[in-house]
Amino acid sequence: MHIPDGFFPISQVAVYWIIALIFIALSLRWAKREMSEEKVPLVAVLAAGIFAIQTLNMALPISIIPGGVSGHVVGAALAAIVLGSPFAAVFILTLVLVLQGIFFGDGGITAMGANIINMGVLGGFFGFYTYKSVNNVFRNRFCAAFIAGWVSLFIPAVVCAVELAVAGTLPLTFGLITMGVYHAVIGIIEGGVTAFALSLIIHARPDIFSGEIPAGAARKAKDILIVAGITIALAISIFAPYYASTYPDGLDSTFLSAYGAKDVNTVHIDEPKVVTAEAAVVEKTGNSFSWQAPLPDYSLPGLDKPGEVLAIVFGVIVLFILGFGISRFIARKD
Amino acid sequence: MIEELFYIEKAAYRDSFIHQIDARVKIIGLFALIIAMVAIPYSSLVFTIGILFFIFLAILWALAGLPWLIYGKRLLMVLPFGFFIIIFQIFFTNRYYPVFHVIANLPFGIHIYAESVEFAIILLVKFIVCVSAIILLSSTTKLHDMLEGAGRMGLPPEFALTFGMMIRYLFVFGYIYRKINESLTTRCFDPFNPALSYRYRMKQIGYTVGTIFIRSYEQGERVYTSMLCRGYGKDSHIFIIKKPLRAAEWSFLLFCLIFAIIVPITIWLTAIRFF
């Protein structure tokens, strides 16, 4: 998932770097506020440890490609959960990614902004908050750590595919399928290793684990609401394309009826007349502007129903990130 | 990757004109080259500029007296992800060309397009030049020198201190990683062995990761205690002495910057006049 140099146009490089720098600045502020003087050497040595952890490869649980493919742990979720803050993951992963980019050439210099956003920011935040929410609902650290590890790898991979599609260097559908499927499988390694590692850390050194959550009733209710909301939204996303009506909605139906492309009382649409109707509207209004949406009609071109499912799941995730991010940003501390 | 750490640092400890140049000069000069390469639009201009940049980097590599085998090995290490994206380009159309011509038809309705092959080569040239610059930088500059150089150029002290300590313990964990691998091998544990249950393999790797995490944490605690004994406090930062650049270093830096700017502009102007 380490994007190399040359795969983003320079304008997009600047945007990703600006976003990454904002989060690096926030993680530095976290480091100044939260890290006692003891934690500076601690975090530094931990970053070296996470770097070593990233080199432990393991075979994939499912043989997708003949000959075998392996994967390794990123460690963003583990760092965020153990140190009790997603900014810890941003801070540590930034150090690791800078080292990997400048010293090993693994991940580009100009693409480092995007890599920090994907693995550090998204990995850390999704890993941490998934762990918190799932643990609050099910009261099972192992299960929560597994899901958090999986999410912390899968979401950045999907976002990585979208970034490359926006850059025009990887088709969206192909990128989402290959990156999504591959990382959904590697995510099992990330999730499993995160869960077993956390279990060992809690048993061997419970004092260093600062990721325990106060069991406030209101907090629990809020987390149940978040998890339930996302689960319902994702369930609808999966089933909606198969059960949704194929008939036009009220506005479409009225428009088509007004131009004789459909009878008000029937469901039959006269396709050639639809084209004529659209041309008539352009002629009448003089407005020929047409927006080419990246996911037209809630679908991925050439993928039929699975494409519609992926498009809706993607929309749900994007809206959740936006909604959650904005609410966290504007919410009052009290 | 951790095994690579040792021989990269070994290469950086050699002595040559390139090795002796101040880290700041190499960081700025080579980053300028990378940014210039990335900034060139996806067009056939990339070929000429890329070849010139690559020749420049190859000359610097030769001046550094480093074996080409090291370069080849390191390039192979970072190829997979970039190569995956590049190789699949040839089967897809993209927004950078208005028309696509099919040059080969494959089963299942898959086509190879002439323009997509060109685009894939453009990406490959950009990728190889940028990675080569990084390989040159890291093979001729010690990690600590790079940190000092970055510190002199304004890297935040919190970051510099943490990064410095991370570098120091990177090698410690390199050795720990080796020992762990050796002990796993001694116990005949192979994470790729399909005869072992997947849950068991994952548990062993998970516990190994947890062990490294705890060992790094405990190492951090010991480091903190020993640093306290040496007067460490929350306002402590890495002390980096000021070091003015020599005339030769200024000249090399200026040459790199001019080369990174002038070459693309000249090639672009030549292309405009030619067409």
Interface residues (C-beta under 8 A of the other chain):
Chain A: M1 H2 I3 P4 D5 G6 F7 F8 P9 I10 V13 L28 A31 K32 S36 E37 E38 V40 P41 L42 V43 A44 V45 L46 A47 A48 G49 I50 F51 A52 I53 Q54 T55 L56 N57 M58 A59 P61 G68 S70 V73 G75 L78 V82 F91 L95 V98 L99 Q100 G101 I102 F103 F104 G105 D106 G108 I109 T110 L164 G168 T169 L170 P171 F174 I189 G192 V193 T194 A195 F196 A197 L198 S199 L200 I201 A204 R205 I208
Chain B: M1 I2 E4 L5 I8 F31 I34 I35 M37 V38 A39 P41 Y42 R74 M77 V78 F81 G82 I85 F88 Q89 F92 N94 R95 Y96 L123 K126 F127 V129 C130 V131 I134 I135 L137 S138 L143 M146 P156 E158 F159 L161 T162 F163 G164 M165 M166 I167 Y169 L170 V172 F173 G174 I176 Y177 P191 F192 P194 Y198 R199 R201 M202 K203 I205 G206 Y207 T208 V209 G210 T211 I212 F213 I214 R215 S216 Y217 E218 Q219 G220 E221 V223 Y224 M227 Y232 G233 K234 S236
